[in-house]
Amino acid sequence: MVRRAASLELAVLGLLQEAPMHGYELRKRVNAIFGWSRVLSYGSLYPCLKALLRARLVVEEAPVEPVSRRARIVYSLTAEGKERFADLMSASGPAAWDDDSFDVHFAFFARTDPQTRVRILEGRRSRLEERMEGVRTAAARTAQRVDAYTLELQRHGLESVQREVRWLTELIDTERAGGQPAPGPVKPVNDIPNTENTENTTDHKNTES
């Protein structure tokens, strides 16, 4: 829980470093960083903002909205907030590559130096290689005692870790060569087959025949 709060603080500070934002926009941007598996609620965001206000890392700006609309409070970073963000991004210890914070650190990698990026990437890769070995060991030990679905779940987990390890290795090689990652195309959600519609169509055809 503490680590998630720290990653949320880093995400908020990093986004406000780019530009002042109101709470609604912050929530959308933070959710984009966290991904669909960790949807952020206002119940998590506003306590974080209040804590940052008390620490004088952010300030509230007078809202610039038409009188007829509900005014939204805009948050911006203070000098102390910018310094805090820089300190957090310069850290390259285990807290920077654990499951709760790695994605947030990676989202702001452009704000760090190459040496820090490589240390974090290498730390993340080592952590996953240890996990991968643990999964292999557990799978070999329990292969005769579990059913096919459990084995399939273990296989899926192992392949996911292997893919991330390969991705991290490519990033490390690119960083050491002085380059930057070339973003690949993102597959739209619409490209994912809708199996429910397929099944319905098949049933309809069978009924007609």
N, C-alpha and C positions, 0 to 999 in steps of 0.2 A: 504493500500500500504506500509506503514511504517512497519507494522507487518510482511508482507511477506519479505521485505528486511532484517529484523532482523532474520527471520527464515532461509533465504538463507545464511546469514553470519554465523549463527551457524552451518549449514550443511557443508559449505566449511571448516570452522575451524576444525570441528570434523573429516572430512575425511582426511585433511592434517595432523592431529594429528597422524593418522595411518601410513601415508607414503606420501612422495612428489609425486605429480601428475601433468600431463599437463592438459590443459583446456578440451580436448576432453574426457579424462578419468574422470575428475571431473564432467563434465556434465552428463555422463552416470550414475555415482554413485549417484549424487544428484537426478536425475530423479527416480532412484530406491527407494530413500527415500521418495520423494514426492508422488510417485504413478502415475498411468496413468491419473488421473484427473487433474494433474497440471504439464504439460510438460514444462520443463525449456528450454528456448532458449539461444543462445549465447548472444543475445541482453540483457539478464538479468544477465548472469554469468560474463561477462567481466567487466561491470561497478562495480560489487561487488568486483572482484579481484583488480581492480585499486584502489578502496577505501581502501581495506585492505593493498595494497602496500603503499599508501600514509600514512596510519596510522602505518606503519612498523610492521604490524602483520604477514605479509608474505613477502617472498623475491623471486626473480626470480633466478633460478639456470642456469648455462650454460648448454644448451642441449647436451646430449650425443647421437648423431645420426650419422649414416654414412653420408659422404659428399654428396652422390648421392640422399639422401632423404631430404625432407623438414624438417628442424629442428623445433622441438616443444619446446616452453618454458615450463620449469618445475617449479612448485610453491612448496615452502616448508614453514613450520611454523617457526616463530622466537620464542625466549623466551617470548617476549611480547604477541605473538599470543597464545602460550600455556596458559599463565596466563589469557588472555581474555576468552579463551574457558572454562577454569576451573570456572571463575567467572560466565559466562552465565549458565553453567550447575548446579551451586549451587543455582541459583535463583529458588524459588518455589512459586512465586506469580501468579496472574491471567494470566500474559503474557505467562507463561509456559504451561498453559492448554487450551488456546483458540484454535479456529479451525485452525488458520494458523501455529501455532508453536508446538502443542502437538505432532504430529507425528515425528517431527525432534527431540524434546527432548527425546521422547520414543526410537528412534533409537540409541541414545547414553546413554541409561539408565545404561549400565554397567560401565560408568565413574562416576556415582553418588553414594552417600551413601543411604542406605535403608530408612532413615528418609525422605530424600528429595524425593525419588521415591514415597513413600506413600503419602506425602503431595500433590504432583502433581496429582497422581491418584485420590485421594479423591476430590481435587478441580475440576478435569475434570468430575468426577461422579456427583458432586453437580450441576455443570453447565448443564449437560445433563438432570438431574432430573428436574431442573427448566424448561428446554426446553420441556421436555416430558409433564409436567403439562400444559404448555401453549398450546401445540398441542391438548391435550385432551379437554381443555376448548374451544378452537376455534372450534374444530370438533363438540362438543355438541351444541354450539351456532349457527352454520351454517348448521347443518345436514339437516334441512328442506328446505334450500334455494339453495343447490348446487346439481349438477348432480352426477351420479354414478361414473364417471371418477375422478372427484375431490375428492369424498369420498375415492376412491381406492388409490389415491395419498397420501391423509392424512394417510390412514391406513399403507401404505408402509413406509412413513416417521416415523410414530410412532413405527413400528416394528424394524426399523433400529436403532433407539435410544435405544429401550429396549434391543436389542442384545448387543450394546456397553456397556450399564450400567451393564448387567450381566457379560460381559467380564472384565470390570474394577473391579467389586466386586471380581471376582475370582483372579485377579492379586493382589489386596490389601490383600486378605486372604493369598495368597502365600507369599507375601513380609513379612507380619507380622509373618508368621511361619518360616521365615528364609530361604525359598526356592527360586527357580527360575522357571519361566514358562517353561513348556515342550512344545516345538513347535509341532504343529500338521501338518499333511500332507497338502500340497498346491495342490489344484485341478488343473491339467494342463488345459491350454486353449483348447487342443484337445479333452478334455472330455466334453466340452460344446456342446450340440446338435446343429447341423447346420440346422435350420428350413427351410432355403432357399432351401438347397439340398433336404430336405424331401418333401417340397411342389413340387419341380420340378419332383421328382421321382413319386409322387402321380399323378400329371398331366399326366406324360408319360404313366403310367399304365392305367389311365382312357382313354387316347387316343387310346391305343392298344386294349382295350376291346370294 
